[in-house]
Every structure is written in structure tokens, then in C-alpha cells.
Amino acid sequence: IIVTLSLLPDLDAGRIINIGSGDPLVLKEFVLSIARKLECEELLNFDAIEHRPTEMKSLVADTSELLTIIGDIKKTSLEDGLQKMLNEFTEVQ
């Protein structure tokens, strides 16, 4: 997606475009997914700090502008995306 956007000649420089699935993601589940891939779940302690009412528990990207620019996108699951990122990172190391 990033490569596709970078190749568009009429896209304004500095324009902010959210990239994501558009589906809500619980932050705790996101962190747990990363920890599972890295095999370090034991390092997490979610109860170490009390949750504050102003903190978000989930995130969702507004992808409406992205979809307007490039149309439908192929979605990758969180697990598959993390694995691909980990594979690419270890190849570079």
C-alpha cells in the first residue's frame, strides 16, 4: 500500500492517510500477539499499572480516504502480518 501511494503523482506531499484494516483492534490483544510471536509473553504484566479512564483500550483506523484513493485493499490478518514483519526483520539482521 505504501509503495502504491508513493507512486501516485497527484498525491499531495504531507497528506495524512491512515493505513489499517478499518476493524477495531484491542490494544491488549495486539501486544499479546506480538509477545506470542517473540515468545516473551512472560514479560508482560498488564496489571502493573491501573487502567486510567482516559486511556484507549482499542484502536480503529479510519481508512475511508485510503479506500477512496486506491480502492479495495487485500487484508492481511494480524497474525500473518506480524509473522511477515518478523521474517523480514530477521532476514535483514
Backbone torsions as a table, in degrees:
resi	resn	phi	psi	omega
1	ILE	NA	-44.0	-178.1
2	ILE	-63.3	-42.0	178.4
3	VAL	-63.6	-44.1	179.0
4	THR	-58.3	-46.9	179.9
5	LEU	-63.8	-39.2	-177.4
6	SER	-67.7	-21.6	-178.9
7	LEU	-89.6	-5.4	-179.9
8	LEU	-79.6	115.8	-174.2
9	PRO	-69.7	-26.8	-175.3
10	ASP	-97.2	11.2	179.3
11	LEU	-82.3	126.9	-177.7
12	ASP	-64.4	134.8	175.1
13	ALA	-65.6	139.2	179.5
14	GLY	83.4	-0.6	179.7
15	ARG	-69.0	134.2	-179.6
16	ILE	-95.3	123.4	179.7
17	ILE	-129.8	118.4	178.5
18	ASN	-71.4	134.5	176.6
19	ILE	-117.8	125.2	-179.4
20	GLY	178.7	-175.2	-178.4
21	SER	-81.5	-23.4	-174.0
22	GLY	85.0	-1.5	177.9
23	ASP	-99.9	143.1	178.2
24	PRO	-60.3	143.5	179.9
25	LEU	-131.3	119.6	177.2
26	VAL	-74.5	124.1	-175.2
27	LEU	-58.1	-39.3	179.4
28	LYS	-60.6	-42.1	179.0
29	GLU	-67.0	-35.9	177.1
30	PHE	-62.6	-48.4	179.5
31	VAL	-63.0	-42.5	178.4
32	LEU	-62.7	-38.5	178.2
33	SER	-62.1	-43.2	178.3
34	ILE	-65.1	-45.1	-179.4
35	ALA	-61.9	-38.1	178.0
36	ARG	-63.9	-44.1	179.6
37	LYS	-62.7	-35.6	-178.4
38	LEU	-90.3	-0.8	180.0
39	GLU	54.7	49.9	179.9
40	CYS	-139.6	36.2	-179.6
41	GLU	-59.1	-29.7	-177.4
42	GLU	-66.0	-16.0	179.4
43	LEU	-80.8	-13.5	-177.7
44	LEU	-84.5	140.2	175.0
45	ASN	-142.8	86.5	-175.4
46	PHE	-68.1	-19.9	-178.6
47	ASP	-93.8	5.5	-178.2
48	ALA	-64.7	-34.3	179.3
49	ILE	-126.3	132.9	-180.0
50	GLU	-66.5	139.7	178.4
51	HIS	-64.6	133.4	178.0
52	ARG	-98.0	141.3	-176.4
53	PRO	-58.1	-24.2	-177.7
54	THR	-86.1	-7.3	-178.7
55	GLU	-84.6	141.7	179.1
56	MET	-81.8	141.7	176.4
57	LYS	-98.4	-19.8	179.5
58	SER	-146.0	161.0	178.8
59	LEU	-130.5	152.7	172.8
60	VAL	-147.6	129.6	179.5
61	ALA	-82.5	133.7	173.0
62	ASP	-83.5	100.8	-174.5
63	THR	-96.8	13.7	-176.3
64	SER	-59.5	-41.6	179.9
65	GLU	-68.5	-40.7	177.4
66	LEU	-58.7	-46.8	-179.5
67	LEU	-65.7	-32.6	176.6
68	THR	-65.8	-38.2	-176.0
69	ILE	-77.5	-48.4	-173.8
70	ILE	-115.6	-1.1	178.5
71	GLY	81.8	-164.0	-178.3
72	ASP	-59.0	145.9	179.0
73	ILE	-121.3	149.2	176.1
74	LYS	-78.8	124.9	-179.0
75	LYS	-89.3	143.0	174.4
76	THR	-114.8	135.9	179.3
77	SER	-65.4	158.0	178.7
78	LEU	-57.7	-46.3	-178.8
79	GLU	-60.7	-46.0	179.8
80	ASP	-66.0	-41.2	179.3
81	GLY	-63.7	-41.9	177.2
82	LEU	-64.3	-40.6	179.7
83	GLN	-64.5	-42.8	178.4
84	LYS	-62.4	-42.7	179.6
85	MET	-64.2	-43.3	178.6
86	LEU	-63.0	-42.1	178.2
87	ASN	-61.0	-45.1	-179.8
88	GLU	-65.7	-39.2	179.8
89	PHE	-64.1	-44.0	-178.7
90	THR	-69.9	-28.1	175.9
91	GLU	-67.1	-35.3	-178.9
92	VAL	-74.5	-31.9	-178.1
93	GLN	-70.6	NA	NA
